[in-house]
Amino acid sequence: MLETARLKLRQWRPEDRAPFAALNADPDVMAYFPHRLSQSQSDRLADQCEALINEHGWGFWALERQQSGDFLGFVGLHMPDAALPFSPCVEIGWRLAARYWGQGYATEAAMAALSVGFTTLGLAEIVSFTAVSNRRSRAVMERLGMVPDPQTFNHPALAEDSPLRRHCLYRLSAREWARTTHPETLPKIY
């Protein structure tokens, strides 16, 4: 488990499934994904996230607000399965319920996940990518200090006629992260 000033990044629990399914069915949350998820699809995704954390000790952690215990969504690290032009890689990603947007939670939690990636896992680089039109996620990437790659790419898992197919890539090296990160901002790891 990771702890920041306001948040916990933790293993998934059975009670996370219902709020996770609700956010995966929300058209605003899923606007930059190919489709919304059914309850069973959402549960499978949560099961996969849980299994990968059990296997590796890291992954897309469930995100909880410390003060209230509210489930916000997920934030964490993942090795994408798709044959991306920059694979193999470790990506940082997030998906939060819309009512928690605009409060800095994604950035705060992602900073904690980057800390694990660079200090605990010893990664040389972490990437993030999204549809070119997804300005909200791109803004989080930029707040994290990630640098946009000059080249965009077509996501191989999306249909040729999908308006989401064109993606942008952001990168952050361990060296750049270490140069700009202050020790007092690192999360508590349990």
Order of alpha helices (4+ residues) and beta strands (2+ residues): beta-beta-alpha-alpha-beta-beta-beta-alpha-beta-alpha-beta-beta-alpha-beta
